Amino acid sequence: MSVNTSPRLISVQLVGLDEDLGATSNDVIRVLADRVAATGRAADGAVLAEDAITREASVGTGVPGGIAIPHARSASVSEPTLAMSRLARKVSFGAPDGDADIVFMIAVPEGADKDHLTVLSTLARALIRDDFTAALRAASTPQEIVDLVDREVSGEVAEAGVGNASSASSPTTGTGATTATGATDASDGSGASAHRKLIVGVTACPTGIAHTYMAADALVAAAQRAGAEMHVETQGSSQVEPLDPALIARADAVVFAVDVDVRDRGRFAGKPLVSGPVKRGVDEPDTMIAEALRAADDPNAARVQGGAATTETSTKNEHFGQALKRWLLTGVSYMIPFVAGGGLLIALGFLLAGYGIALQHGDSGQNNAVFTLTNYTLLNLPPEGLGYYLGAAAFQIGGISLGFLVAALAGYIAYAMADRPGIAPGFVAGSIAVFMNAGFLGGLIGGLIAGAAAYWIGRIPTWRWLRGLMPVVIIPLFASIIASGLMLLVLGGPIAWLMTQLTEFLNSLSGASAILLGIILGLMMAFDLGGPVNKVAYAFAVAGLGAGSATNVVPFEIMAAVMAAGMVPPLALALASTVLYRKGFTKPERENGKAAWLLGASFISEGAIPFAAADPLRVIPASMVGAAVTGAISMAAGVTSRAPHGGIFVFFAIGDVAMFIVAILAGTVVSALVLVGLKKWVRKAPAADAAVSETASDRVAVAV
């Protein structure tokens, strides 16, 4: 990489000095985004602004010292860019010490290369240094700002190398501290540093551009002030350099300043832990280091247990409802690959061998697939031929894959609650639910019990020599006994009875009641486009597939309604943005619309999320109307689907494929027309959009 990279990032046209850009952070962001677009570095300033405002809504980008660093990855941005303003009227960006007068906006394309991200992160970490910010405030021309950034970035990258912390942003050599990436300084851990406490840490933020590195440097500097040695692993956009296992083994305490999951958290198992959001690492580094030093000497301190943090600090702002949603969505997200792969294999089996492959073979107690596979080989094919034999194999593999559905759901719900020690108890509890015929609901409850048991057992103080056995032996053993014992002896029977009642109720649906169910399922599928409500409807349909048969087609009808309704939002957005009302959409949205045709046809509802994130108050209601129409038509026509995924590409597993297509087309047209009407006659409210866009952004993380 060329060292002198910054001229490609910032120019005098992107710098403003002593200007009034408005009273709020959103006002400032919009002006800077338009400035980026005016230089040709972003296709649409409004799209970039909305992306940055959405990021700002999740956590303020203000940092101590009157600095703000709003930033975003945006499809609208064509090349990594910095825009800067020195404000005449200070604006709040959420910093603890007051408003900001220096604002650097970092705009990054979705596919920005690592070299550019390294340069941007290098600049971000420089902004917490007093000498650099003082020079920014003293500059008299935009060219001086550009030269300052150029010298800072090129000098640091030249000395540190891509992906490494700079000497300028790390504590003074010889202190026994380390740079933010964990590369040790002159002290080798002996002699002068032998008496120091050793702290290791991880910093990470959702975008991995600014706060990740700033928190690392702030914590390292705070450790230096406290007389401790610290090594930090920055899990950001630049290359991640993992901490040396020997350092982790010697560490007296661990600090996690993160807004996302720590990669390979189990490395730190048993260590005293202090954790919090990444912004706390920037705003309160001295406090976090002081807490870590106290925890190192406290035998009852919270610890990292088998990859799970046995502390409430990381989730202290998360109420029970939010935690429950996170646990359940984790379980569903991990379950879906079993469902999609297994279901499509079953559909392929039907395509090659016909639906008769699932029927009983005579009085053998086996279905035709098992009989074929155990009585014939490739050298001794059944009378129906090679296609039938391969279809039997696909059907059998798919059926076994689907058999993991409930166990995987329970296992990964427990994993979300207690990390790796919860997986085994959760899988066992889910398998007991299957054994008891408690089904999907039993797996859900079993997973919650297993996760709670594993979590609380992990919190029990124990001897140091026993801590290594806790995550691999003690916690799985006793959590399995508790969760599976309760399911087998107490809860399994009542839950199985409830599932039987629910199944009988669904089988009784016909006429108007079936249409109403289709409407409800359609509304749920379009409500949040891959979020919790969408996942509930999808999981409900998938869980019932196992109960479907030639004499009980209701589960297949529900699956068809859910899949058809889920295809409507992206198809409707594609129709509206590329055919019916092109001028009502931005250029990036029209490009997304082209991709949405294929995504919708494949039953990937998340294809509508880019539109919903930018304009949720019009896109989501329009999507819900069309999806409800599709669900109603599908249920009324008795359309069935034996495949849980695939959209139009699993047509061979669809019963009455013509009505399936009619239902999708009807909903697509209705949604598109409603959306066009809303865009023409209902004004967009920017403030509301910014708030809701964050919710839509969150949904991407749990997408199928």
Secondary structure, 3 states (H helix, E strand, C coil): CCCCCHHHCCCHHHEEEEECCCCCHHHHHHHHHHHHHHCCCECCHHHHHHHHHHHHHHCCCEECCCEECCEEEECCECCCEEEEEEEEEEECCCCCCCCEEEEEEEEEECCCCHHHHHHHHHHHHHCCCHHHHHHHHHCCCHHHHHHHHHHHHHHHHHHHCCCCCCCCCCCCCCCCCECCCCCECCCCCCHHHCCCCEEEEEEECCCCCCHHHHHHHHHHHHHHHCCCEEEEEECCCCCCCCCCHHHHHHCCEEEEEECCCCCCHHHHCCCEEEEECHHHHHHCHHHHHHHHHHHHCCCCCCEEECCEECCCHHHCCCCHHHHHHHHHHHHHHHHHHHHHHHHHHHHHHHHHHCHHHHCECCCCCCEHHHHHHHHCECCECCCCCHHHHHHHHHHHHHHHHHCCHHHHHHHHHHHHHHCHHHHHHHHHHHHHHHHCCCHHHHHHHHHHHHHHHHHHHHCCCCCHHHHCCHHHHHHHHHHHHHHHHHHHHHHHHHHHHHHHHHHHHHHCCCCHHHHHHHHHHHHHHHHCCCCHHHHHHHHHHHHHHHHCECCECHHHHHHHHHHHHHHHHHHHHHHHHHHHCHHHCCHHHHHHHHHHHHHHHCCCHHHHHHHHHHCHHHHHHHHHHHHHHHHHHHHHHCCEECCCCCHHHHHHHEECHHHHHHHHHHHHHHHHHHHHHHHHHCCCCHHHHHHHHHHHHHHHCCCC
